[in-house]
Amino acid sequence: MASPERRGGGRPPRISRTEIIETARRIVDEEGVGKLTMRRLATEVGSTPMALYHHVRDKEDLLLLLVNDYAARSLHRPDLPSDPRERVVVLAAAIRETLAGVPWIVELLTADDLMAEEALWYNERIVDALMECGLTIEQAVHGYRAVWYYTAGEMLVRAASARRRARDDRPTHRDRIFADLDPVALPRLASLSGRWATLTAQDTYLDGLRALVDGLTRD
């Protein structure tokens, strides 16, 4: 997309925070977070990096705006069951459903210091549900972290695998290794006869999530 031309040699045109967020979101959607710089963004909106700093302090501030903008537009609050264990499952699954299509958001959120205030509704209810299962508030926070790490990790691995398949449909290094396993040294894996990739590609997220929640809340 060509950046708008400036007329004359005077000041760059006025830009709005909305325009900054929309342009930044397009860049990361199409090319990834690594391609988003203040200089690149300024070029795209037909302004200067200095002008951007009137709206955002730095790139981290810009990323926080993107995360909060996405959360405000996309997060939905599901109907919650009365059973607290199932409530955690429903909440975590809703987060996954919302974020699965935008792995760059997940990558940002895994930094731990970047979070969307809109998403704290989920944090509050997951912690509350875990406490209803008998955990202390400290244990509930640790439980929330385990659920989030499991959810985020699952999304990141799936996104990376999808990118790999989109770039190259040849057998992977893993496929070649599993095709020639020693049945004496690794009998269980060798018995799969190349089914490892198919089995590990199956969506077992909810099964794993329920097992995790059960383990966290077991008396």
MODELLER restraints for C-alpha pairs under 7 A, 6 or more apart:
rsr = mdl.restraints
at = mdl.atoms
rsr.add(forms.Gaussian(group=physical.xy_distance, feature=features.Distance(at['CA:3:A'], at['CA:43:A']), mean=6.25, stdev=0.5))
rsr.add(forms.Gaussian(group=physical.xy_distance, feature=features.Distance(at['CA:3:A'], at['CA:44:A']), mean=4.80, stdev=0.5))
rsr.add(forms.Gaussian(group=physical.xy_distance, feature=features.Distance(at['CA:3:A'], at['CA:45:A']), mean=6.16, stdev=0.5))
rsr.add(forms.Gaussian(group=physical.xy_distance, feature=features.Distance(at['CA:3:A'], at['CA:46:A']), mean=5.52, stdev=0.5))
rsr.add(forms.Gaussian(group=physical.xy_distance, feature=features.Distance(at['CA:4:A'], at['CA:45:A']), mean=6.92, stdev=0.5))
rsr.add(forms.Gaussian(group=physical.xy_distance, feature=features.Distance(at['CA:4:A'], at['CA:46:A']), mean=5.22, stdev=0.5))
rsr.add(forms.Gaussian(group=physical.xy_distance, feature=features.Distance(at['CA:5:A'], at['CA:46:A']), mean=6.56, stdev=0.5))
rsr.add(forms.Gaussian(group=physical.xy_distance, feature=features.Distance(at['CA:6:A'], at['CA:12:A']), mean=6.65, stdev=0.5))
rsr.add(forms.Gaussian(group=physical.xy_distance, feature=features.Distance(at['CA:6:A'], at['CA:46:A']), mean=6.94, stdev=0.5))
rsr.add(forms.Gaussian(group=physical.xy_distance, feature=features.Distance(at['CA:12:A'], at['CA:47:A']), mean=5.19, stdev=0.5))
rsr.add(forms.Gaussian(group=physical.xy_distance, feature=features.Distance(at['CA:13:A'], at['CA:47:A']), mean=6.59, stdev=0.5))
rsr.add(forms.Gaussian(group=physical.xy_distance, feature=features.Distance(at['CA:17:A'], at['CA:55:A']), mean=6.13, stdev=0.5))
rsr.add(forms.Gaussian(group=physical.xy_distance, feature=features.Distance(at['CA:21:A'], at['CA:66:A']), mean=6.33, stdev=0.5))
rsr.add(forms.Gaussian(group=physical.xy_distance, feature=features.Distance(at['CA:24:A'], at['CA:36:A']), mean=6.91, stdev=0.5))
rsr.add(forms.Gaussian(group=physical.xy_distance, feature=features.Distance(at['CA:24:A'], at['CA:41:A']), mean=6.49, stdev=0.5))
rsr.add(forms.Gaussian(group=physical.xy_distance, feature=features.Distance(at['CA:25:A'], at['CA:66:A']), mean=6.72, stdev=0.5))
rsr.add(forms.Gaussian(group=physical.xy_distance, feature=features.Distance(at['CA:27:A'], at['CA:36:A']), mean=6.44, stdev=0.5))
rsr.add(forms.Gaussian(group=physical.xy_distance, feature=features.Distance(at['CA:28:A'], at['CA:35:A']), mean=6.99, stdev=0.5))
rsr.add(forms.Gaussian(group=physical.xy_distance, feature=features.Distance(at['CA:28:A'], at['CA:36:A']), mean=6.50, stdev=0.5))
rsr.add(forms.Gaussian(group=physical.xy_distance, feature=features.Distance(at['CA:32:A'], at['CA:104:A']), mean=6.66, stdev=0.5))
rsr.add(forms.Gaussian(group=physical.xy_distance, feature=features.Distance(at['CA:33:A'], at['CA:104:A']), mean=6.61, stdev=0.5))
rsr.add(forms.Gaussian(group=physical.xy_distance, feature=features.Distance(at['CA:38:A'], at['CA:49:A']), mean=5.78, stdev=0.5))
rsr.add(forms.Gaussian(group=physical.xy_distance, feature=features.Distance(at['CA:38:A'], at['CA:59:A']), mean=6.66, stdev=0.5))
rsr.add(forms.Gaussian(group=physical.xy_distance, feature=features.Distance(at['CA:39:A'], at['CA:49:A']), mean=5.45, stdev=0.5))
rsr.add(forms.Gaussian(group=physical.xy_distance, feature=features.Distance(at['CA:42:A'], at['CA:48:A']), mean=4.96, stdev=0.5))
rsr.add(forms.Gaussian(group=physical.xy_distance, feature=features.Distance(at['CA:42:A'], at['CA:49:A']), mean=5.28, stdev=0.5))
rsr.add(forms.Gaussian(group=physical.xy_distance, feature=features.Distance(at['CA:42:A'], at['CA:52:A']), mean=6.80, stdev=0.5))
rsr.add(forms.Gaussian(group=physical.xy_distance, feature=features.Distance(at['CA:56:A'], at['CA:62:A']), mean=5.95, stdev=0.5))
rsr.add(forms.Gaussian(group=physical.xy_distance, feature=features.Distance(at['CA:64:A'], at['CA:114:A']), mean=6.52, stdev=0.5))
rsr.add(forms.Gaussian(group=physical.xy_distance, feature=features.Distance(at['CA:67:A'], at['CA:105:A']), mean=6.70, stdev=0.5))
rsr.add(forms.Gaussian(group=physical.xy_distance, feature=features.Distance(at['CA:67:A'], at['CA:116:A']), mean=5.79, stdev=0.5))
rsr.add(forms.Gaussian(group=physical.xy_distance, feature=features.Distance(at['CA:68:A'], at['CA:116:A']), mean=4.79, stdev=0.5))
rsr.add(forms.Gaussian(group=physical.xy_distance, feature=features.Distance(at['CA:68:A'], at['CA:117:A']), mean=6.76, stdev=0.5))
rsr.add(forms.Gaussian(group=physical.xy_distance, feature=features.Distance(at['CA:68:A'], at['CA:118:A']), mean=6.86, stdev=0.5))
rsr.add(forms.Gaussian(group=physical.xy_distance, feature=features.Distance(at['CA:71:A'], at['CA:116:A']), mean=6.47, stdev=0.5))
rsr.add(forms.Gaussian(group=physical.xy_distance, feature=features.Distance(at['CA:71:A'], at['CA:118:A']), mean=6.03, stdev=0.5))
rsr.add(forms.Gaussian(group=physical.xy_distance, feature=features.Distance(at['CA:71:A'], at['CA:119:A']), mean=6.72, stdev=0.5))
rsr.add(forms.Gaussian(group=physical.xy_distance, feature=features.Distance(at['CA:72:A'], at['CA:118:A']), mean=6.31, stdev=0.5))
rsr.add(forms.Gaussian(group=physical.xy_distance, feature=features.Distance(at['CA:74:A'], at['CA:98:A']), mean=6.58, stdev=0.5))
rsr.add(forms.Gaussian(group=physical.xy_distance, feature=features.Distance(at['CA:75:A'], at['CA:98:A']), mean=6.14, stdev=0.5))
rsr.add(forms.Gaussian(group=physical.xy_distance, feature=features.Distance(at['CA:80:A'], at['CA:87:A']), mean=5.72, stdev=0.5))
rsr.add(forms.Gaussian(group=physical.xy_distance, feature=features.Distance(at['CA:80:A'], at['CA:90:A']), mean=7.00, stdev=0.5))
rsr.add(forms.Gaussian(group=physical.xy_distance, feature=features.Distance(at['CA:81:A'], at['CA:87:A']), mean=5.49, stdev=0.5))
rsr.add(forms.Gaussian(group=physical.xy_distance, feature=features.Distance(at['CA:84:A'], at['CA:129:A']), mean=4.78, stdev=0.5))
rsr.add(forms.Gaussian(group=physical.xy_distance, feature=features.Distance(at['CA:84:A'], at['CA:130:A']), mean=6.81, stdev=0.5))
rsr.add(forms.Gaussian(group=physical.xy_distance, feature=features.Distance(at['CA:84:A'], at['CA:132:A']), mean=6.50, stdev=0.5))
rsr.add(forms.Gaussian(group=physical.xy_distance, feature=features.Distance(at['CA:84:A'], at['CA:133:A']), mean=6.55, stdev=0.5))
rsr.add(forms.Gaussian(group=physical.xy_distance, feature=features.Distance(at['CA:85:A'], at['CA:129:A']), mean=6.86, stdev=0.5))
rsr.add(forms.Gaussian(group=physical.xy_distance, feature=features.Distance(at['CA:85:A'], at['CA:213:A']), mean=6.53, stdev=0.5))
rsr.add(forms.Gaussian(group=physical.xy_distance, feature=features.Distance(at['CA:87:A'], at['CA:129:A']), mean=6.74, stdev=0.5))
rsr.add(forms.Gaussian(group=physical.xy_distance, feature=features.Distance(at['CA:88:A'], at['CA:126:A']), mean=5.36, stdev=0.5))
rsr.add(forms.Gaussian(group=physical.xy_distance, feature=features.Distance(at['CA:88:A'], at['CA:129:A']), mean=6.49, stdev=0.5))
rsr.add(forms.Gaussian(group=physical.xy_distance, feature=features.Distance(at['CA:89:A'], at['CA:209:A']), mean=6.61, stdev=0.5))
rsr.add(forms.Gaussian(group=physical.xy_distance, feature=features.Distance(at['CA:89:A'], at['CA:210:A']), mean=6.51, stdev=0.5))
rsr.add(forms.Gaussian(group=physical.xy_distance, feature=features.Distance(at['CA:91:A'], at['CA:122:A']), mean=6.49, stdev=0.5))
rsr.add(forms.Gaussian(group=physical.xy_distance, feature=features.Distance(at['CA:96:A'], at['CA:151:A']), mean=6.59, stdev=0.5))
rsr.add(forms.Gaussian(group=physical.xy_distance, feature=features.Distance(at['CA:99:A'], at['CA:106:A']), mean=6.78, stdev=0.5))
rsr.add(forms.Gaussian(group=physical.xy_distance, feature=features.Distance(at['CA:100:A'], at['CA:155:A']), mean=6.10, stdev=0.5))
rsr.add(forms.Gaussian(group=physical.xy_distance, feature=features.Distance(at['CA:103:A'], at['CA:156:A']), mean=6.46, stdev=0.5))
rsr.add(forms.Gaussian(group=physical.xy_distance, feature=features.Distance(at['CA:103:A'], at['CA:159:A']), mean=6.42, stdev=0.5))
rsr.add(forms.Gaussian(group=physical.xy_distance, feature=features.Distance(at['CA:106:A'], at['CA:152:A']), mean=6.37, stdev=0.5))
rsr.add(forms.Gaussian(group=physical.xy_distance, feature=features.Distance(at['CA:108:A'], at['CA:114:A']), mean=6.62, stdev=0.5))
rsr.add(forms.Gaussian(group=physical.xy_distance, feature=features.Distance(at['CA:109:A'], at['CA:115:A']), mean=5.94, stdev=0.5))
rsr.add(forms.Gaussian(group=physical.xy_distance, feature=features.Distance(at['CA:126:A'], at['CA:144:A']), mean=6.45, stdev=0.5))
rsr.add(forms.Gaussian(group=physical.xy_distance, feature=features.Distance(at['CA:127:A'], at['CA:140:A']), mean=5.14, stdev=0.5))
rsr.add(forms.Gaussian(group=physical.xy_distance, feature=features.Distance(at['CA:127:A'], at['CA:141:A']), mean=6.03, stdev=0.5))
rsr.add(forms.Gaussian(group=physical.xy_distance, feature=features.Distance(at['CA:127:A'], at['CA:144:A']), mean=6.26, stdev=0.5))
rsr.add(forms.Gaussian(group=physical.xy_distance, feature=features.Distance(at['CA:130:A'], at['CA:140:A']), mean=5.36, stdev=0.5))
rsr.add(forms.Gaussian(group=physical.xy_distance, feature=features.Distance(at['CA:131:A'], at['CA:137:A']), mean=6.25, stdev=0.5))
rsr.add(forms.Gaussian(group=physical.xy_distance, feature=features.Distance(at['CA:131:A'], at['CA:140:A']), mean=5.89, stdev=0.5))
rsr.add(forms.Gaussian(group=physical.xy_distance, feature=features.Distance(at['CA:133:A'], at['CA:217:A']), mean=6.05, stdev=0.5))
rsr.add(forms.Gaussian(group=physical.xy_distance, feature=features.Distance(at['CA:143:A'], at['CA:216:A']), mean=6.44, stdev=0.5))
rsr.add(forms.Gaussian(group=physical.xy_distance, feature=features.Distance(at['CA:178:A'], at['CA:194:A']), mean=6.03, stdev=0.5))
rsr.add(forms.Gaussian(group=physical.xy_distance, feature=features.Distance(at['CA:179:A'], at['CA:193:A']), mean=6.92, stdev=0.5))
rsr.add(forms.Gaussian(group=physical.xy_distance, feature=features.Distance(at['CA:179:A'], at['CA:194:A']), mean=5.75, stdev=0.5))
rsr.add(forms.Gaussian(group=physical.xy_distance, feature=features.Distance(at['CA:181:A'], at['CA:190:A']), mean=5.42, stdev=0.5))
rsr.add(forms.Gaussian(group=physical.xy_distance, feature=features.Distance(at['CA:182:A'], at['CA:190:A']), mean=6.57, stdev=0.5))
rsr.add(forms.Gaussian(group=physical.xy_distance, feature=features.Distance(at['CA:183:A'], at['CA:190:A']), mean=5.14, stdev=0.5))
